[in-house]
């Protein structure tokens, strides 16, 4: 499940979801072309993940190219 915009990080934290990965700003580099993009991965009780992404200037989804980079990074880490 994906959530776009920094406020979703507060929601995940308020729900007590455990964070399992940090990518981009404040986390491990993953190849994003947007220097201030931050991605947080939270574990859900369903054994799925909530992926929260944000960067300055937009709360919308990343471009197709950025999605490809993110998918690769997530697949490598969460097999």
N, CA, C and O atoms as a Tinker XYZ file with bonds, in Angstrom:
   316  protein
     1  N      0.851000   -1.149000    0.000000    73     2
     2  CA     0.000000    0.000000    0.000000    64     1     3
     3  C      0.911000    1.231000    0.000000    63     2     4     5
     4  O      1.900000    1.286000    0.731000    81     3
     5  N      0.563000    2.209000   -0.827000    73     3     6
     6  CA     1.347000    3.434000   -0.918000    64     5     7
     7  C      0.561000    4.613000   -0.373000    63     6     8     9
     8  O     -0.658000    4.682000   -0.530000    81     7
     9  N      1.259000    5.534000    0.266000    73     7    10
    10  CA     0.668000    6.779000    0.743000    64     9    11
    11  C      1.626000    7.907000    0.374000    63    10    12    13
    12  O      2.830000    7.804000    0.604000    81    11
    13  N      1.097000    8.968000   -0.190000    73    11    14
    14  CA     1.933000   10.065000   -0.666000    64    13    15
    15  C      1.691000   11.314000    0.162000    63    14    16    17
    16  O      0.559000   11.777000    0.300000    81    15
    17  N      2.769000   11.851000    0.709000    73    15    18
    18  CA     2.714000   13.060000    1.512000    64    17    19
    19  C      3.193000   12.800000    2.931000    63    18    20    21
    20  O      2.913000   11.755000    3.519000    81    19
    21  N      3.911000   13.760000    3.461000    73    19    22
    22  CA     4.518000   13.636000    4.799000    64    21    23
    23  C      3.505000   13.356000    5.909000    63    22    24    25
    24  O      3.845000   12.633000    6.846000    81    23
    25  N      2.269000   13.892000    5.858000    73    23    26
    26  CA     1.328000   13.608000    6.948000    64    25    27
    27  C      1.077000   12.115000    7.180000    63    26    28    29
    28  O      0.722000   11.716000    8.289000    81    27
    29  N      1.254000   11.297000    6.160000    73    27    30
    30  CA     1.036000    9.853000    6.333000    64    29    31
    31  C      2.066000    9.219000    7.255000    63    30    32    33
    32  O      1.795000    8.191000    7.875000    81    31
    33  N      3.245000    9.824000    7.349000    73    31    34
    34  CA     4.237000    9.318000    8.300000    64    33    35
    35  C      3.696000    9.464000    9.727000    63    34    36    37
    36  O      3.859000    8.569000   10.556000    81    35
    37  N      3.056000   10.596000   10.000000    73    35    38
    38  CA     2.464000   10.811000   11.325000    64    37    39
    39  C      1.351000    9.804000   11.602000    63    38    40    41
    40  O      1.211000    9.325000   12.727000    81    39
    41  N      0.564000    9.483000   10.583000    73    39    42
    42  CA    -0.510000    8.498000   10.740000    64    41    43
    43  C      0.082000    7.128000   11.080000    63    42    44    45
    44  O     -0.376000    6.458000   12.005000    81    43
    45  N      1.097000    6.722000   10.328000    73    43    46
    46  CA     1.724000    5.420000   10.575000    64    45    47
    47  C      2.315000    5.355000   11.980000    63    46    48    49
    48  O      2.192000    4.342000   12.667000    81    47
    49  N      2.954000    6.438000   12.396000    73    47    50
    50  CA     3.541000    6.491000   13.735000    64    49    51
    51  C      2.451000    6.435000   14.805000    63    50    52    53
    52  O      2.587000    5.710000   15.790000    81    51
    53  N      1.367000    7.201000   14.615000    73    51    54
    54  CA     0.263000    7.217000   15.581000    64    53    55
    55  C     -0.388000    5.843000   15.708000    63    54    56    57
    56  O     -0.876000    5.476000   16.777000    81    55
    57  N     -0.392000    5.089000   14.613000    73    55    58
    58  CA    -0.960000    3.736000   14.642000    64    57    59
    59  C     -0.007000    2.716000   15.266000    63    58    60    61
    60  O     -0.376000    1.564000   15.489000    81    59
    61  N      1.217000    3.151000   15.543000    73    59    62
    62  CA     2.193000    2.247000   16.142000    64    61    63
    63  C      2.772000    1.240000   15.168000    63    62    64    65
    64  O      3.259000    0.187000   15.580000    81    63
    65  N      2.725000    1.551000   13.881000    73    63    66
    66  CA     3.273000    0.624000   12.884000    64    65    67
    67  C      4.790000    0.609000   12.973000    63    66    68    69
    68  O      5.413000    1.670000   13.022000    81    67
    69  N      5.390000   -0.558000   12.995000    73    67    70
    70  CA     6.854000   -0.616000   13.060000    64    69    71
    71  C      7.473000   -0.242000   11.713000    63    70    72    73
    72  O      7.029000   -0.693000   10.658000    81    71
    73  N      8.503000    0.587000   11.778000    73    71    74
    74  CA     9.215000    0.964000   10.555000    64    73    75
    75  C     10.238000   -0.131000   10.252000    63    74    76    77
    76  O     10.976000   -0.564000   11.137000    81    75
    77  N     10.273000   -0.572000    8.995000    73    75    78
    78  CA    11.192000   -1.645000    8.618000    64    77    79
    79  C     12.263000   -1.185000    7.643000    63    78    80    81
    80  O     13.224000   -1.913000    7.394000    81    79
    81  N     12.112000    0.018000    7.085000    73    79    82
    82  CA    13.129000    0.518000    6.166000    64    81    83
    83  C     12.962000    2.021000    5.998000    63    82    84    85
    84  O     11.858000    2.558000    6.085000    81    83
    85  N     14.093000    2.688000    5.755000    73    83    86
    86  CA    14.132000    4.114000    5.444000    64    85    87
    87  C     14.995000    4.272000    4.202000    63    86    88    89
    88  O     16.134000    3.807000    4.160000    81    87
    89  N     14.448000    4.927000    3.201000    73    87    90
    90  CA    15.198000    5.156000    1.959000    64    89    91
    91  C     15.222000    6.651000    1.664000    63    90    92    93
    92  O     14.348000    7.401000    2.099000    81    91
    93  N     16.237000    7.066000    0.918000    73    91    94
    94  CA    16.330000    8.469000    0.535000    64    93    95
    95  C     16.694000    9.339000    1.720000    63    94    96    97
    96  O     17.456000    8.921000    2.591000    81    95
    97  N     16.151000   10.549000    1.757000    73    95    98
    98  CA    16.489000   11.496000    2.816000    64    97    99
    99  C     16.223000   10.878000    4.197000    63    98   100   101
   100  O     15.111000   10.443000    4.498000    81    99
   101  N     17.273000   10.853000    5.024000    73    99   102
   102  CA    17.147000   10.279000    6.359000    64   101   103
   103  C     17.265000    8.772000    6.399000    63   102   104   105
   104  O     17.058000    8.162000    7.448000    81   103
   105  N     17.593000    8.165000    5.279000    73   103   106
   106  CA    17.710000    6.713000    5.209000    64   105   107
   107  C     18.812000    6.307000    4.243000    63   106   108   109
   108  O     19.699000    7.094000    3.915000    81   107
   109  N     18.735000    5.079000    3.805000    73   107   110
   110  CA    19.771000    4.578000    2.892000    64   109   111
   111  C     19.536000    5.104000    1.475000    63   110   112   113
   112  O     18.391000    5.216000    1.036000    81   111
   113  N     20.617000    5.426000    0.763000    73   111   114
   114  CA    20.466000    5.879000   -0.619000    64   113   115
   115  C     19.904000    4.749000   -1.476000    63   114   116   117
   116  O     20.211000    3.578000   -1.256000    81   115
   117  N     19.078000    5.114000   -2.453000    73   115   118
   118  CA    18.517000    4.078000   -3.325000    64   117   119
   119  C     18.499000    4.473000   -4.795000    63   118   120   121
   120  O     17.969000    3.736000   -5.626000    81   119
   121  N     19.068000    5.626000   -5.124000    73   119   122
   122  CA    19.184000    6.004000   -6.522000    64   121   123
   123  C     18.179000    7.017000   -7.005000    63   122   124   125
   124  O     18.114000    7.283000   -8.206000    81   123
   125  N     17.390000    7.595000   -6.118000    73   123   126
   126  CA    16.424000    8.611000   -6.527000    64   125   127
   127  C     17.143000    9.828000   -7.086000    63   126   128   129
   128  O     18.206000   10.211000   -6.598000    81   127
   129  N     16.560000   10.429000   -8.106000    73   127   130
   130  CA    17.105000   11.655000   -8.690000    64   129   131
   131  C     16.611000   12.895000   -7.953000    63   130   132   133
   132  O     17.009000   14.013000   -8.281000    81   131
   133  N     15.747000   12.704000   -6.962000    73   131   134
   134  CA    15.201000   13.814000   -6.177000    64   133   135
   135  C     15.907000   13.805000   -4.823000    63   134   136   137
   136  O     15.632000   12.935000   -3.996000    81   135
   137  N     16.816000   14.761000   -4.577000    73   135   138
   138  CA    17.643000   14.713000   -3.363000    64   137   139
   139  C     16.865000   14.730000   -2.052000    63   138   140   141
   140  O     17.324000   14.165000   -1.060000    81   139
   141  N     15.702000   15.364000   -2.028000    73   139   142
   142  CA    14.982000   15.454000   -0.759000    64   141   143
   143  C     13.841000   14.443000   -0.640000    63   142   144   145
   144  O     13.027000   14.541000    0.278000    81   143
   145  N     13.771000   13.479000   -1.549000    73   143   146
   146  CA    12.727000   12.455000   -1.460000    64   145   147
   147  C     13.013000   11.524000   -0.281000    63   146   148   149
   148  O     14.139000   11.058000   -0.103000    81   147
   149  N     11.995000   11.266000    0.507000    73   147   150
   150  CA    12.095000   10.346000    1.634000    64   149   151
   151  C     11.046000    9.251000    1.443000    63   150   152   153
   152  O      9.917000    9.515000    1.030000    81   151
   153  N     11.441000    8.036000    1.750000    73   151   154
   154  CA    10.545000    6.885000    1.661000    64   153   155
   155  C     10.678000    6.111000    2.971000    63   154   156   157
   156  O     11.785000    5.825000    3.428000    81   155
   157  N      9.546000    5.782000    3.559000    73   155   158
   158  CA     9.532000    4.981000    4.774000    64   157   159
   159  C      8.650000    3.761000    4.539000    63   158   160   161
   160  O      7.580000    3.856000    3.938000    81   159
   161  N      9.113000    2.631000    5.016000    73   159   162
   162  CA     8.378000    1.377000    4.851000    64   161   163
   163  C      7.973000    0.891000    6.238000    63   162   164   165
   164  O      8.811000    0.703000    7.120000    81   163
   165  N      6.672000    0.694000    6.409000    73   163   166
   166  CA     6.110000    0.235000    7.677000    64   165   167
   167  C      5.499000   -1.145000    7.502000    63   166   168   169
   168  O      4.924000   -1.445000    6.456000    81   167
   169  N      5.621000   -1.980000    8.519000    73   167   170
   170  CA     4.989000   -3.298000    8.507000    64   169   171
   171  C      3.529000   -3.144000    8.929000    63   170   172   173
   172  O      3.214000   -2.441000    9.890000    81   171
   173  N      2.657000   -3.808000    8.199000    73   171   174
   174  CA     1.236000   -3.840000    8.530000    64   173   175
   175  C      0.904000   -5.174000    9.196000    63   174   176   177
   176  O      1.586000   -6.168000    8.945000    81   175
   177  N     -0.118000   -5.217000   10.030000    73   175   178
   178  CA    -0.500000   -6.484000   10.671000    64   177   179
   179  C     -0.821000   -7.593000    9.673000    63   178   180   181
   180  O     -0.721000   -8.774000   10.007000    81   179
   181  N     -1.203000   -7.227000    8.459000    73   179   182
   182  CA    -1.541000   -8.206000    7.410000    64   181   183
   183  C     -0.308000   -8.822000    6.760000    63   182   184   185
   184  O     -0.430000   -9.614000    5.826000    81   183
   185  N      0.880000   -8.464000    7.246000    73   183   186
   186  CA     2.162000   -8.891000    6.688000    64   185   187
   187  C      2.471000   -8.200000    5.360000    63   186   188   189
   188  O      3.410000   -8.587000    4.665000    81   187
   189  N      1.699000   -7.193000    5.011000    73   187   190
   190  CA     2.005000   -6.338000    3.868000    64   189   191
   191  C      2.789000   -5.136000    4.381000    63   190   192   193
   192  O      3.102000   -5.047000    5.568000    81   191
   193  N      3.100000   -4.219000    3.480000    73   191   194
   194  CA     3.829000   -3.017000    3.858000    64   193   195
   195  C      3.073000   -1.763000    3.444000    63   194   196   197
   196  O      2.372000   -1.734000    2.433000    81   195
   197  N      3.239000   -0.736000    4.255000    73   195   198
   198  CA     2.782000    0.606000    3.912000    64   197   199
   199  C      4.019000    1.388000    3.532000    63   198   200   201
   200  O      4.956000    1.497000    4.322000    81   199
   201  N      4.029000    1.936000    2.327000    73   199   202
   202  CA     5.165000    2.713000    1.851000    64   201   203
   203  C      4.722000    4.161000    1.776000    63   202   204   205
   204  O      3.817000    4.511000    1.017000    81   203
   205  N      5.374000    5.003000    2.578000    73   203   206
   206  CA     5.055000    6.422000    2.634000    64   205   207
   207  C      6.176000    7.172000    1.927000    63   206   208   209
   208  O      7.351000    6.983000    2.238000    81   207
   209  N      5.807000    8.024000    0.975000    73   207   210
   210  CA     6.790000    8.778000    0.189000    64   209   211
   211  C      6.419000   10.245000    0.205000    63   210   212   213
   212  O      5.247000   10.605000    0.086000    81   211
   213  N      7.442000   11.102000    0.357000    73   211   214
   214  CA     7.212000   12.535000    0.251000    64   213   215
   215  C      8.481000   13.233000   -0.213000    63   214   216   217
   216  O      9.583000   12.697000   -0.095000    81   215
   217  N      8.309000   14.421000   -0.735000    73   215   218
   218  CA     9.416000   15.319000   -1.068000    64   217   219
   219  C      8.863000   16.734000   -1.131000    63   218   220   221
   220  O      7.651000   16.934000   -1.203000    81   219
   221  N      9.748000   17.700000   -1.103000    73   219   222
   222  CA     9.332000   19.100000   -1.123000    64   221   223
   223  C      8.588000   19.411000   -2.415000    63   222   224   225
   224  O      8.966000   18.963000   -3.497000    81   223
   225  N      7.531000   20.181000   -2.274000    73   223   226
   226  CA     6.849000   20.683000   -3.455000    64   225   227
   227  C      5.708000   19.850000   -3.980000    63   226   228   229
   228  O      4.973000   20.305000   -4.856000    81   227
   229  N      5.532000   18.622000   -3.465000    73   227   230
   230  CA     4.458000   17.796000   -4.013000    64   229   231
   231  C      4.090000   16.689000   -3.036000    63   230   232   233
   232  O      4.945000   16.157000   -2.328000    81   231
   233  N      2.829000   16.356000   -3.010000    73   231   234
   234  CA     2.380000   15.197000   -2.228000    64   233   235
   235  C      1.851000   14.125000   -3.168000    63   234   236   237
   236  O      1.150000   13.208000   -2.740000    81   235
   237  N      2.188000   14.241000   -4.452000    73   235   238
   238  CA     1.720000   13.282000   -5.434000    64   237   239
   239  C      2.696000   12.150000   -5.647000    63   238   240   241
   240  O      3.800000   12.154000   -5.102000    81   239
   241  N      2.289000   11.189000   -6.433000    73   239   242
   242  CA     3.150000   10.036000   -6.723000    64   241   243
   243  C      4.401000   10.439000   -7.493000    63   242   244   245
   244  O      4.397000   11.449000   -8.197000    81   243
   245  N      5.463000    9.666000   -7.366000    73   243   246
   246  CA     6.679000    9.928000   -8.140000    64   245   247
   247  C      6.468000    9.612000   -9.619000    63   246   248   249
   248  O      5.492000    8.965000  -10.000000    81   247
   249  N      7.396000   10.080000  -10.437000    73   247   250
   250  CA     7.342000    9.808000  -11.874000    64   249   251
   251  C      7.538000    8.321000  -12.134000    63   250   252   253
   252  O      7.949000    7.573000  -11.247000    81   251
   253  N      7.242000    7.905000  -13.350000    73   251   254
   254  CA     7.397000    6.494000  -13.726000    64   253   255
   255  C      8.842000    6.032000  -13.540000    63   254   256   257
   256  O      9.086000    4.922000  -13.068000    81   255
   257  N      9.793000    6.882000  -13.910000    73   255   258
   258  CA    11.209000    6.520000  -13.758000    64   257   259
   259  C     11.576000    6.347000  -12.288000    63   258   260   261
   260  O     12.315000    5.429000  -11.932000    81   259
   261  N     11.058000    7.227000  -11.438000    73   259   262
   262  CA    11.328000    7.126000  -10.002000    64   261   263
   263  C     10.669000    5.888000   -9.399000    63   262   264   265
   264  O     11.221000    5.271000   -8.488000    81   263
   265  N      9.503000    5.528000   -9.898000    73   263   266
   266  CA     8.821000    4.323000   -9.419000    64   265   267
   267  C      9.663000    3.092000   -9.733000    63   266   268   269
   268  O      9.772000    2.191000   -8.902000    81   267
   269  N     10.250000    3.045000  -10.908000    73   267   270
   270  CA    11.097000    1.909000  -11.289000    64   269   271
   271  C     12.282000    1.777000  -10.342000    63   270   272   273
   272  O     12.604000    0.674000   -9.900000    81   271
   273  N     12.937000    2.899000  -10.026000    73   271   274
   274  CA    14.079000    2.884000   -9.109000    64   273   275
   275  C     13.637000    2.416000   -7.727000    63   274   276   277
   276  O     14.318000    1.610000   -7.092000    81   275
   277  N     12.506000    2.919000   -7.266000    73   275   278
   278  CA    11.993000    2.549000   -5.950000    64   277   279
   279  C     11.612000    1.068000   -5.907000    63   278   280   281
   280  O     11.940000    0.374000   -4.944000    81   279
   281  N     10.930000    0.585000   -6.930000    73   279   282
   282  CA    10.550000   -0.833000   -6.968000    64   281   283
   283  C     11.776000   -1.732000   -6.895000    63   282   284   285
   284  O     11.764000   -2.743000   -6.192000    81   283
   285  N     12.825000   -1.374000   -7.610000    73   283   286
   286  CA    14.059000   -2.152000   -7.593000    64   285   287
   287  C     14.659000   -2.179000   -6.198000    63   286   288   289
   288  O     15.039000   -3.238000   -5.699000    81   287
   289  N     14.744000   -1.001000   -5.563000    73   287   290
   290  CA    15.320000   -0.920000   -4.216000    64   289   291
   291  C     14.499000   -1.722000   -3.211000    63   290   292   293
   292  O     15.063000   -2.413000   -2.362000    81   291
   293  N     13.187000   -1.637000   -3.298000    73   291   294
   294  CA    12.325000   -2.381000   -2.371000    64   293   295
   295  C     12.416000   -3.876000   -2.597000    63   294   296   297
   296  O     12.443000   -4.649000   -1.639000    81   295
   297  N     12.465000   -4.292000   -3.850000    73   295   298
   298  CA    12.544000   -5.721000   -4.171000    64   297   299
   299  C     13.849000   -6.325000   -3.649000    63   298   300   301
   300  O     13.864000   -7.457000   -3.166000    81   299
   301  N     14.933000   -5.572000   -3.746000    73   299   302
   302  CA    16.227000   -6.065000   -3.275000    64   301   303
   303  C     16.245000   -6.225000   -1.762000    63   302   304   305
   304  O     16.833000   -7.176000   -1.247000    81   303
   305  N     15.615000   -5.315000   -1.054000    73   303   306
   306  CA    15.661000   -5.313000    0.405000    64   305   307
   307  C     14.601000   -6.209000    1.032000    63   306   308   309
   308  O     14.830000   -6.761000    2.108000    81   307
   309  N     13.455000   -6.366000    0.393000    73   307   310
   310  CA    12.314000   -7.030000    1.043000    64   309   311
   311  C     11.900000   -8.299000    0.297000    63   310   312   313
   312  O     10.726000   -8.473000   -0.030000    81   311
   313  N     12.839000   -9.161000    0.035000    73   311   314
   314  CA    12.536000  -10.431000   -0.634000    64   313   315
   315  C     12.056000  -11.435000    0.353000    63   314   316
   316  O     11.750000  -12.569000   -0.018000    81   315
